[in-house]
Amino acid sequence: MSEAIQLIPGNTLITASPEEGRQLAVKMSRLIIKATQPDATVRERLRGIYAEDPMMLIAIGQTVAAEFATIAAANDYWKGK
């Protein structure tokens, strides 16, 4: 039986700053890839393919942006910046 992946590290979207939120967005994006393709060997093999495909790299950026928007909303857009 495989280990369950915690898709929201620390079980919270609350962060101290936008930078910390962005880092969390990147981490969450990576975790969804791991949850979707749990085989590390396959992920490693595919990494070289998407690293050379501009459309896949744009899609990765869009995924991080979507996660960041969710985190920003959860943080009330870092009210009181």
C-alpha positions as CSV (number, residue, x, y, z in Angstrom):
1,M,0.0,0.0,0.0
2,S,1.4,3.4,-1.0
3,E,1.8,6.3,1.4
4,A,-1.0,8.9,1.2
5,I,0.1,12.3,-0.1
6,Q,-0.8,15.3,1.9
7,L,-1.9,17.7,-0.9
8,I,-2.0,20.7,1.5
9,P,1.2,20.7,3.5
10,G,0.6,21.4,7.1
11,N,-3.2,21.2,6.3
12,T,-3.4,25.0,6.0
13,L,-3.3,27.6,3.2
14,I,-2.5,30.4,5.6
15,T,1.0,31.9,5.0
16,A,2.9,34.8,6.5
17,S,3.6,36.5,3.2
18,P,2.9,36.5,-0.5
19,E,6.4,35.0,-1.0
20,E,5.6,32.1,1.4
21,G,2.3,31.7,-0.4
22,R,4.0,31.5,-3.8
23,Q,6.4,28.8,-2.5
24,L,3.4,26.9,-1.1
25,A,1.7,27.1,-4.5
26,V,4.8,25.6,-6.2
27,K,4.9,22.8,-3.7
28,M,1.2,22.1,-4.0
29,S,1.5,22.0,-7.8
30,R,4.3,19.4,-7.5
31,L,2.3,17.4,-5.1
32,I,-0.7,17.1,-7.5
33,I,1.7,15.8,-10.2
34,K,3.0,13.2,-7.6
35,A,-0.6,12.2,-6.7
36,T,-1.6,11.9,-10.4
37,Q,1.5,9.9,-11.3
38,P,2.7,8.1,-8.2
39,D,5.4,6.1,-10.0
40,A,8.7,8.1,-9.4
41,T,10.4,6.3,-12.3
42,V,7.7,7.4,-14.7
43,R,7.8,11.0,-13.4
44,E,11.6,11.1,-13.8
45,R,11.4,9.7,-17.3
46,L,8.7,12.3,-18.3
47,R,10.5,15.3,-16.8
48,G,12.9,15.5,-19.7
49,I,9.9,15.6,-22.1
50,Y,8.0,18.4,-20.5
51,A,11.2,20.3,-19.8
52,E,11.7,20.7,-23.5
53,D,8.0,21.5,-24.4
54,P,7.1,25.2,-24.1
55,M,3.4,24.5,-24.0
56,M,3.8,22.1,-21.1
57,L,6.0,24.6,-19.3
58,I,3.2,27.3,-19.7
59,A,0.7,24.8,-18.4
60,I,2.9,24.3,-15.3
61,G,3.0,28.0,-14.8
62,Q,-0.8,28.2,-15.1
63,T,-1.2,25.4,-12.5
64,V,1.1,27.3,-10.0
65,A,-0.9,30.5,-10.7
66,A,-4.2,28.7,-10.0
67,E,-2.8,27.4,-6.7
68,F,-1.4,30.8,-5.8
69,A,-4.8,32.5,-6.4
70,T,-6.4,30.0,-4.1
71,I,-3.8,30.6,-1.4
72,A,-4.1,34.4,-1.8
73,A,-7.8,34.2,-1.4
74,A,-7.4,32.1,1.7
75,N,-5.1,34.7,3.1
76,D,-7.5,37.5,2.2
77,Y,-4.8,38.8,-0.2
78,W,-2.4,39.4,2.7
79,K,-4.6,42.0,4.3
80,G,-2.6,44.7,6.0
81,K,0.4,44.1,3.8
